Amino acid sequence: PLLLRSALVLLALYSANWLAQTASSLLMARLGQQALRTMRNDLFNHLQILSLSFFDQRPVGELMSRLVNDIGTISLLLTNNITQVVSSALTLGGVVVMMFALDWRLALSTLLVLPMMVGVTLVVGRSTRRAFRQQQITLGDLNATMEETIAGQRVVTAFGQQSSALETFDQRNEAQRLAGIHAQELSFIVPPLMTALTEADIAVVAGFGGWLALRGFTTIGTIAAFAAYARTFSQPLRLLADLYNQIQAALAGAERVFELIDIRPALVDAPDAV
C-alpha cells in the first residue's frame, strides 16, 4: 500500500508539473505579445509627435529596425525566459536547503564555486552587452540601406548606380556579420567556463568529502549524494548565466528603443492650443 500511495503521489506531481508548465507557457506567450504590442504602440505614437527635422536626420529603415528588431529582442526575453528564471531560482534554493540539511560542511565546500560563477557571468556580460548593442546598430544600418535602395530603385536604375548600391549593401552586410560573430563568440564563452567550474566543484566535494569520511565525520553515501547535488546545483546556475547573456541582448535593444522615446519634439503645443 505504501508503494502504491507513493506511485500515485509521484504521478500526481508529474501531472501537476505538466499542467503548470503548459499554463505558464501560454500565459507568458500572451503577456509577452501584449507587452510587445504596447511597446510598439508607445514608440510609434511617440514618433508621431516628433518634429520633421528629426525625420530629416534619421533613415527610415533604421527607425523600422528599432520598431521591429530591437523590440523583438525584448519580447523574446519576456516570452521565453521569465519562467525559466523563476524556476531556476526556486531549484537553486531547494538544492541549497537540502545540502545544508545533509551536511553543512560539504554544503559550504559546494558553494565555494558560486562566487567564481557569478564573477565570470558579470564580467563577460558587460562585454556581451556592448557587443549586442553594436550588433543592433549594424542591423539598423543594414535595414536603412535596404529600405533606401529599394524605395529609390527607380533612381538607382535610371542613373546606373546598381554597382554602387551593391557595394554599399555588401559593406553594411559584412559589418552586420562581423558584429554578429563577435556577439555570439562572447555569449558562447560562459557555458564552457561554467562546465569547467562545475567539474572542479565536484572534485572539491569528492576530495573534501573523502577527507571527512576518513575521519568519521560523514559517510560515502552522503558524499555520493553531494556529488549529485553539486551537478544539480550547477544546472540552474548555467541556465541563469545563459539567460544573463540573453538579458544583455534585450537590454541592448531596450536602450535603442528608449533612446527614441527620450527624444523631445522641437515644437510643443501650448496646453490651451486649439
ABEGO torsion letter per residue (X at the ends): XAAAAAAAAAAAAAAAAAAAAAAAAAAAAAAAAAAAAAAAAAAAAAAAABBAAAAAABBAAAAAAAAAAAAAAAAAAAAAAAAAAAAAAAAAAAAAAAAAAABAAAAAAAAAAAAAAAAAAAAAAAAAAAAAAAAAAAAAAAAAAAAAAAAAAAAAAAAGAAAAAAAAAAAAAAAAAAAAAAAAAAAAAAAAAAAAAAAAAAAAAAAAAAAAAAAGABBAAAAAAAAAAAAAAAAAAAAAAAAAAAAAAAAAAAAAAAAAAABBBABBBBAABX
